[in-house]
Amino acid sequence: MRELIKRAASLVLAAVLLLGAAPGLLVPQAEAAGTFSDVSDLAMAQNIEVLQLMGVVDGMSGSRFDPSGTLTRAQFCKMAVEALGQGDRVNIYKNYTIFPDVKPGHWAAGYINLASRLSADGSEGSGESDGRPTRLISGYSDGTFGPERTVTYGQAITILMRMLDYGDSDVSVVWPDGYIDQAMSIGLSEGVKLSGASPINRGQAVRLFVNLLNCETKGGNKFYNKLGTATQGVILLDANAKNSAGQPVLRTNDGGEYLIAGQPGAGLLAGSQGAVVVDGDIARAFVPTSTGSSRNITISKAETRSITDSAGVQYTVAQTAKIIRGDENLPYENNFTTLRAGTMATIYISAGGRVESIFIGSTTSDDAVIVAKDGSTDGFALLTDRTDYRIVKHSEEVTYRSLRKFDVATYSSSNNTIYISDNRITMYYKDAYPNTAAPSTITVTGIEGELEVMPCAIDSLSRCRIGQPITLLLTENNKVAGVSDDPTARSNAYGFVDEDGKLELFNGLKAADAKDLEKHRGHVVMVSSSNKTSVNVSKVGGGTGGELNVAKKTIGSADAAPDIRLYETVSGSRLRPIDWSDIQADVIKGENVAYTHKNYAGKVDILVLDDVTGEGYKYGRVFVYTDIEDEEGKNVTTTTVIRQSKNGVEVDLAKFTVNRGLSGGEWVGFSAKADDNQMFTSLFKLEPVKNVPAAAWRQNNEAVYINNTLYTVSKNIDNCCYDRDARMWLRNLNAAIASGGTLTIFVDDGNVVRGVEVSR
């Protein structure tokens, strides 16, 4: 049986023992309750967790909360006392009789007797006649309390309004209508609408008590300020952490660590922004803000000012947004590239609709467990003593049946989740610090920087020699959890070589000492070790899997994995990363599915599509130069260059001396082979539309309407704006439109504007 933490930081057991004696009540569990089997609504589950942290509610026996079950007057009285932070005083009042039907042996005697004495400010008094607010509860006219009678909506609202300092003189004389009307006007009853005589159920009570926390008292202060000192705008990192003494604590992003007044959370509030209310070293409450919202997403793409989730929904990110990972508060604009596809996050969205913070559930366990055989959870008890944890693998919640031999399991108490990683790399062992017998970090050929070694890996690493190839078993954040010499524990290090020739593995590690990266630009590659000083990089290909249904996210008969990597090629050109939102068609034919790779579960985690967005081509203006090498006009060389700009600076896209029938001043689109920018796989001319007036530009310059035709504007148009007379590139489209010259647009066969040219 858990202990409740006293206001004065001492611990008492009496209140819990009394409560446990009542059958069918809000019984505290031996372990902190997680998500209840009979609560499917996330908002209700989060509200329950708010009150669990305070000690106001708990689950029923087993894993049920019974949200539709009714409450007795005694149970509701207990909730009110705990919500006021007065639970530590209950023991004083349990051994005498105020109501004849509530004897000292009754489980709720202390709560009822205390509540009959309490005013909303926590003081004791006899009622309004002595200048104090009305007491919280009163009995019936015959002097009884009726502890086992079902509490009605009118009775519940009356108690809650009195907790907000309202008395009988503040409402109309008709009871309970006066209290109910006033409760509605201040937002106390939001989401709950009943007649005064109707019974109130447990789910409705939860909503009312959470409303209470956010309501203003009669004096104009938030109710939660009654409980302690409130700090606004903090983000809850972990409501299930342990301090050095093994006590449950609540941690916030401002460095706060507080004892929990009630029960540890199940992770439903991790990443939420709100107010933490502290009394000494005890967190009396965490109250999520009511002016914004939080959302759990799987990140598909993170960009400078936006995040796109796996469902294709795009969120605008505030300039001051933070990425919160463990104890780190990192500026989003400098660290958004660390948010890899498939990252699970909780985002907080302000009332203005912008993402203010991105919370990444971090691994807080000090060790890891290597799965010994398929489907085995042996050893998970070493990570957590809870049994209601979630299991997440490849960014989706799974069951133990998805576990495979050599998987690595780590635990995050912040969201009560065991994360499963099947990341493995086989590389040559280069060095260890401080020594090979008990290394804390190691370095291997082909990977930048040092890799942190977890305690569970020290024994297997101590048997390895510097200079030998080793297969490392990695956690989801790339810590070394073990080493295997089993040939079935093969490396699965895939990555992508970007246009700058940099190789980053899909598991987040950066490659070093890789050979021939130049010829692998724009390719998905497999990384393997071949010697002690460098690694080999090989292209992957083949393995197509039928047509793509974009809405269903299926490729043939296979589902797309939540952490899928999407790329586009054009007839063998370099790949470029794309997102689901870039694909406008509902179905992509199988002939346009160039490559698929499947993960352990048979879901597609790498997908390459052939020419499905129109953005796989490069677009630019043609320049032709003639060079005569002698005085007689012989040995003439013609060089054709296709150019665009970046921020107004000219960039050569392609240069060739072979006659391709192009003339200077034309605009073209083209694709080239991935390993040879001079070998075109496709080349076509754009069609000019002349004399485009300023009035033709629509929708913030995202479209052009002229000659009864609507043209959409490429999102890369700023790189393709040219002043023909000045012979210079313009910085962007706005500069071209504002130039005052005559505009010609150049469009492809999909009526997309790919180039803009100004003349005088």
N, C-alpha and C positions, 0 to 999 in steps of 0.2 A: 504494500500500500504506500503510495507516494506521500511525501510530507509537503505541507503547505508552508511557504516561507512567510515569516512574520514581518509586519511593518517595521519593527525594530531590528530586523535581520536575524532574530532567533527563530528556531523551528518548533512548531507544535504539531502534534498528531491528532489531537482530540477531535477537531472538526471533521477530519476525514473519517475517523473511526465512527463517529456518529452518523455520518452520511452513508457509510457502507452498511449500516444496520438496517436500512430501509429497502425492502424488496422493490425491484422495478423502477428505481429512481435513477438519477444521473450519477451512476456508479463510477468512481475513478477506476481505471484499469491499471494493471501491474506495469504495462508498457504504455507509452503515449499512443493515443489512438491516431491512426493514419486516416486515409480517405475511407469513409464508411461504405459498406457494401450496399446500403439502401439510400445513399445520397449521391445522385447522379448530377445534380446541378452544381457547377463549379462555384458560382457566387455564394450559394448556401454553404458549401464545404469551406470556403475561405472565411465566411462569417463565423462558422463554428470554430475554426482555428483561432480567430481573434479572441473569442470568449474562452477557449481552452487555455490560452496563454495566461488569461486573467484568473483562471480557476472558477469561472462562472458555470461552465457546462462540461460534461464528459459524455462518453458514449454509454450505451446500454451494454449488457453482457455480450461477449463475442465481438463481432465487428459491426454491429448495428448501432445506428443513432436513433431510429424510430421517429423521423421528423413529423409524422402525422399523429403520433401519440399525444394524448392530452396530458396536462400538468395539474397537479394538486396545488392547493393554496400553500401548503408547506414547501413544496418544491420551488414554487415561484418566489416565495419569501427567501429561501436560501439563495437563489440567484441574485436577488436584489441586494442582500447583505454582502455577497462576494463582489458584486459589481461596484459597491461603494468602498471596496478595499477594507472591509471591517471583519473579515473572516477570522482574524486572529483573536477577536474579542468574544467569540461564541462560547468558549469554554467557561467563561465567567458566569454566563446566564443559564446554564443548562440544568442547574440543580434546585430551582424553585419554581413555583406555579403562579402564573398570571391568569391563564385561561384554564378552566376546570377540565377541558378535554385535551390539554397538552401537559401531561405530567412530566416530571423530570426524566422518566425512562424513555420518553418519546425521542426518536432519532433527531427531530428538528426542534426540540425544545429550546436549545440555545439560540438558534436562528430566529425563531418566532418571538421569544422573549426579548431578544436584543432589538429586533425590528419594531416591536411595540413601544420601545423606549426611544428609538432613534428618530431624529429629525434629519432632513436631507443633508445638512452640513456636518453630520456625524456627531452632533451633540445630543444630549438627552434632555427631554423636557416633557411637559404634560400637554402641550398643544398650543393653539394660537392665542389662548387667553393670557399666557405669560410672555407673549411677544416672540415666541419661537415659531418656526414653520410647523405646519401640521405633521404629526408623526406619520411614519411610513405606512403602518398598518393599524387596523382596529378590528375588533371582533363584531359578532352579531349582537342584536339587541338583547338576546338572552344571556349575554356574557360569554358565550363560547366562541371559539375561533374557527372550528370546522377544518382542521388541517388536511383531512383526506377528501374534502369536497373539491370538485373540479374548479379551477380558477376560471373566471369569466373574463372576457375582453374588457368589460368596464372596470373590473377590479384591477386587472393588470395595468391598464392605462392610468388609473388613479395612482397606483404605487409609483409608476415611472414618472408621472408628472410631479409627484411630491419629491422624488429624487432630484428633480430640476428646480426645486424651491417653490413650486406653485402650491398654494393652499386652497381651501374651500372658498375663501374670500376673493380669489382671483378668477373664479369661473362662475357660471350661472348657478342658480340654486337648484336646478334640476340635475340630480345625479342619476347615471354617470354621464349624461349628455354634455354637461358643461365641460368636464374633463376631456371627453372624446373630441369635442369641437376645438378646444384649445390645442390638443395634441396634434390634430390635423393641420392647424395653422402654423405650427412651428416645425413641422416635418417629422415629428416623432413616430407617427403611424404610417409613414410612407411605405407602400408595398403591402400593407395589411389593412383590410377593410372588413369589419364585422359589426354586428349589432352588439349592444352592451351586454346582453344576456348570453351571447354565444360563448361556448368554450374555446379556449385558445390552445393550439397545439404547440409542440416543441419547436417545429420549424418556424412558426410565426413568432414565437418568443425570442428565438435567435435574432430574427430580423429586427424586432423591436429594441432589443438590448444594444445591437450595433448602431441602430439609429440614435439611441440614447447617447452613445459616446460622442457622436458628432453634433448633437443638438446643443443649443445655447440655453443656459439656465435663465431663470427669470431676471437675473442681474446682468445678462449679456455675455457671460463667459462660457466657453466650451465646457461641457460636463467633465471631460477627461482631466481638466485642470484641477478638479477636486482630488484626484488620486495622487498627484505629485507634480514634479516639474516636467513640462512638455518641451521637447525639442522637435521643431517642425522640419519637414523636407529631408529627413534621413531615409536611407534605403535599407531595408532589412536584408542582411546577408544570410543569416542562419538563425533559426529558432530551435535548433536541436543540437547545439554545440556543447562541448564540455570544457570547463576551466581546468586549471592544473590540479584542483582538488577533486575532479571528477563530477562536479555539480553541473546540472543543466544550466546553460546560459544562452542569452540572446545577444547576437552580434550585429552591429550596424556599420555602415560604410564610413562613418566619421570616427571609427576606432572604438566605439562604445562596446562594453561587454558587461552584461547585467544578469544577475540571477533571475530566474523565471518564477513569477508568482504562482502560476498554475502548472500546466503540463507543457512539455516541449511540443513544438509543432511538427507537422508531417511534411513540411516543405511547400505547402500551398501558397504561402505568403512571401517566399523568398523572391527577392527582386522587386517587391512592392515598395512604393514610396509612401511616407506618411509621417505620423508623429509618434515618437517613443516617449512614454510617460514614466519617469523614474522617481522612486522614493528611496533615497539612500543609494544602496547598490542593487536594488531590486527593480526590475522592469514590471510596473503594475499593468501596463497595457501597451500594445502596438496598434495604432489606429490608422489603417490605410486611408489615404486622402480620398475625398469624395468628389474632387474637382477634375480628376483625370481618369485614366483607366490603364490597366496592365493587360498584356496579352502574351501567351506562350506561343512562340513560333519556332520553326526551323528555317534558318537563314539560307537563302538560295544565292543571294548576291549582295555584297556591301559595297557601296560607292561613296563618293565624297560627301554627298548630301542626302543619300537615301539608302534604305534597306529594303530588299525584296524577299518575301518569304517563299516557301516551297509551293504555296498555292498561287503564286504570281501576284500577290498583293504588295504594292509598293508603299512604304512609309517615308515621309519626309523627316529628316533628322535635324534637330536644332543645332545651331553652330556651337553651343556650349555643352552639347551632349557628352556623357561619360560612358566608357565601357568599364563595368565593374566585374572584376574577376578575382576571387579570393579577397585579399586585403588591398588590392590595387584599384585605384580610381584613375583611369587613363583617359585623356582627351580623345574623343572619337576621331576628330579630323587627322590626328597623327597616328592612329592605331587601327583604323577600320580595315586595313588589309589583313589583320590577324583574324578577322571573322571569316573563316573558311566556309565554303558551301557545306551544308549539313550540320553546322553548329546550332545547337538548341539553346534558346535564349528566352528570357522574359524581358519584354520592352515596356517601359512606362511612357504612356502618351499623355501629354499635358492637355488641359482644357482647350488649348489653341490648336490641337491636332498634330503636334510635332513630337517626335521621340526625344525624350529628355535623358533617358538612361537605358543602357543595354546590360542586363545582368546575365552573366554566364555562370551557371552552377559549377563550382570548382570542386575538385577532389580534395577532401580534407582528411581522409584517412592517411595514416603514416606508412601504410604498407599496402601490399597488393596480394592477390591470390591467383595462382596459375591454375586454370581449369584442368583437372586430371584426365577427364574423359568426357565424351559428348554427353550433354544433358546433366552434368554433375554440378551441384552447388556446394560440394564439400569444401569446407574452409571459409565459407562466407560469414560464418559466425565470428570469425576472427576480425572481420571488418566492422561489424555492427551487431549489437545484441537485439536489434529489432528484426521482426519477421514480416513486416508489412511493406518492405521496400519495393520500389519499382526496379526493373532491369531494363536498361537502355543499351542497344547495340546498333551501330550504324544509324544513329539519330532517330530510332523508333523504339517504342516500348515493346518488349518481347517477353516470352516466357522462358523458363529454364531449358525448354526443348531446343532453343536456338543456340545454346552454348556448345562450343566445340573445343576439343582438346587443344591446348596451348593458348586459348583465349586468356586475356588478362582482365581481372576484375578489380575495380577500385570503388570506394564508397564516398559519396558526398552527403554529409549530414544536412547541408543547407536545403536540399530538396528530397532527402531520403531516397536517394537513387544509387544503385550499383551500375557503374558504367563498364561496359564490356568492350575491349579493344582486341582486334585481331591483327594489329600492326606488327609486322616482322621485317627485319632487314638483315641480310647476310653481308658482312663487310670484314675487312682485316682489322684486327685489334692493334691500335697504335700506341696507346699510353693510358696510364691510370694515375689518379691522384687520391690520397697521398702515396698509396702503394698498391701493388697488385693483390696483396693478401686481404685488404679490406678497403676497397676503393669507394670513394664518395662520388667521384665523377670519372668518366672514361672518354677517350676520343677514338674514333674509328675512321679508316680511310673512306673518303667520299662524302662525309657529312660535316657541315660547318659546326664549329664550336664543340663544347663539352656536353655530354649526356649525363644527367643526374642518375645516380644509382640508388634504388630503393633497398631497404634492409633485406628484403626477401631475395634479392639477387646476388648478395655478397658471396654466399657460399658457392654458387655455381660459377661466378666470375673468378673466384680465387683459384679454381682449377684450370683456368685458361692461360695460355702463354701469349705474351706480346708477339705479334707477327703472324699469328694463326688466324684463319677465317673463323668468325663466330656468328651465330644467328641470334640476334637480340629479340626478346619478346618485350614489346613496348606497351605502356599504358596509353590511354586516349590523349594524354598531354605529353607523350614521348619521354617518359621516364623509363629507365631500364628496370623491368620487373624480374627478368630471368634470362638465362642462356640455355639454348637447347642444341644438342648434337644429333637429335633425331632427324633423319632425312625427310620425314613427312612435314616437319616444321619449316616449310620453304619460305623464302623471302617473297613479299608481295609489294615491293616498293615501286609504285607507279608514280609518274609525275608528268609535268607539262613544261616544255621549253618555250618561253614567251618570245616576242619579237626582238627583245633586247638580248636574247641568248642566255637568259637566266633560267635555271632549272629549280623548281620547287616541287617537292614530293607532295602527293595528295594528303599525306599524314601530317603535313606542316613543317617537316624538316627541310632544310636547304642543302642542296647537293654541292659538293666541292670536288675538285680534282677530276672532273668528268671529261672524257675524251670526245672530241669532234662535236661539240655542242652546236657549232655554226650550221652544220648541215642538218641538224635536227630541229631548227627553229620552226615553231608552229606545229609540233608533233606531240602526241601522247607517247611516252616512252616508258620502258621498263629499265630499272637501274640494277646493275649487278656488279659484283666485285670480281676482278680477274687477277689482280696482283696487289702487292703491298703499298703501292704508291698512287694508284688511280682506279677509277671505276669505268665500266663499260655502260654505254647507253644504247639501247636498241628500240627501234620504232615498233609499235604494235599495230596490228591490222587484222582484217577479216572478222568473222564472227557476226555477220548481220542477222537480224532476228525478225523480219516481217515489218508490216506497216506500223506507223506510230499514230495512236489515237491520243491527240493532245489533251482533250477534256478528261479522258479516263486515265491518262498517263500510263498507257500500256504500249509495249513494243512486241508485236506478235502476241503470244500468250503470256509474256512476262510483264510484271509490274515494274514501274520505275522506282528505284530506291529513293528514300527521302533525301539522301546526300548525293544524288546523281550529278555528274559533271556533263554539261552540254557543250558541244562544239559544232562549228559549221565549217565545211570546206566547199570549194567550187572545183569540181573535176580534178581533185588531187592537189589543190592549192594548200597553202599553209592553213592550219586550223585557227579559228578564233573563238574564244569563249562566248557563249550566248546564254540567254535565259529563256524560261518558258514564255515570258511575256513578249519576247522577240518574234515568236512563231505565230503568225496570223491565221494560218490554215487550221481547220479542225482535224484533218487527217493528212498525214504525210505518207505517200506511197512507199512500199518496201524498196523500190529502186533508188529512193533518195535517202535510205538509211545505210550509211557507209560502213559503220562499225558499231558493235556493241560489246560491252564487257559486263559480266555478271558477278555479283558478290556471292558469299557463302550460301545465301538463301535463294539464289536463282533470280534475284532482282537486278535489273540493269543499273549499274552505277557509273558507267561511262558510255556516252552516246554521241556518235559523230553523224551529222546530217549533211547531205549534199545539196547546196544551193536552195535553201528554203526560206530565207528572209530577204534576199536581194541586197543584203549588206555585206555579203561575202566578197564582193568585188571592190576593187580600188577605182576611184574616179579622179580624173584630172584633166588638165588642158594640155594640148599637144604643142610642142615647140620643135621646129625643124631648122637645123643649121647645116650650111654647105661649106665645105673646106676644100679649096683648090690648092693642090700641092706644088704646081709648077706654073710658069708664065704662059705656057701654051694652052692652059685650060684643061689639061688632062689630069688623070688621077684624082677625080672629084670624089670626095667622101661626103655622104649625107648622114647626119646623125639626128635621130629622132628621140626626143625626151618627153616623157609624160610627167607633169608636175602638179602638185597642190601645195598648200602651205600649212604651217602650224603656228598659230599666233602671229600671222603676217609674215613669217619667215619661209622662204621658198624651200621646198623639199622635192628631190628627184624620186619618183616612184619607179621608173624604168627608163633605161637608155639602151638604144640599139641602132645598128647601122643597116639592118636588113630592111628592104622596102616592104612596108605593110599597107601601102596605099593611104597613108594618113597625111593630112596637110596641117600646116601651122594654124592655130586658132580653133581647131576642132576640139570638142570635148568627148572623152571616151570613158568606157568602163572596161576593166580587164581583170583577169585572174591569171596567175602564173603558177608553175609547178613549185611545190614546196621547197625543193632543193635547187631551183634555178629560176631567178627572177626574170630572166630574158626569154624563157620558154613559156609562151602564153598557152593556157588551156582554153581561154575564151577572150575575145576582143570584139567590142561593138561600139558604134558611134551613138552619142546622145543626140536627140532631136532638139533644135533650137525653137523657142517660142519668143518672138521679138516684141519689143515695145510694151513691156509690162508696166502699167501705171502703179503708183503707190497705193491707190485704192483697191488694187486687186489682191493685196496681201491681207489674209484673214487669220483669225484665231491666234493672235500674238505671233504672227509671222510663221505659223506652223502649216499654213496652206495658202495656195494661190488660186483664185477663181478668175479665169479669163477665157473668152471665146466659148462660153457655156461649158467649160470643162474645169473640174476641180483637181488640182494637183496637190499632193502632200509634199511636205518639205523634209528632206533627209535630216536626221539629227546630227549628221556630220557636215552640214552645209557650211559652217563657219570656216572649214578648211578649203573651201572651193569657191571663193569670191575673188574675182580678178578685175582690175581696172585696165582695160585694153589700151586706152590712150596714154595713160601714165606708165604703162608697162610695169605694174607693181601689184602685189597681192594685198588685198584688204584684210583687216584683222578679223572681221566677222560679217554676218549678214546685215546686222543693223547699220554698220558703216556703209555697206553697199547701197542700202535703201536710202540712207540719209545723204548720199553723195550728190543727189540732184541730177545725176546723169540718166541716160536711157538704159533700161535694164533688159537684158535677154536672159531667159532661164533655159537650162539644158536638162531635158527629162529623159528617163528611160521608158521602156515599154510598159511599165506598171504605173505610169503617170506620177513618178516620184522625181522631184527636183533634186538634181545631183550637182549642178553647177550654176553660178550666177556671174554674169559679166556686165560691166559698166562701160558705156561709151558716152562721149560728149556730143 
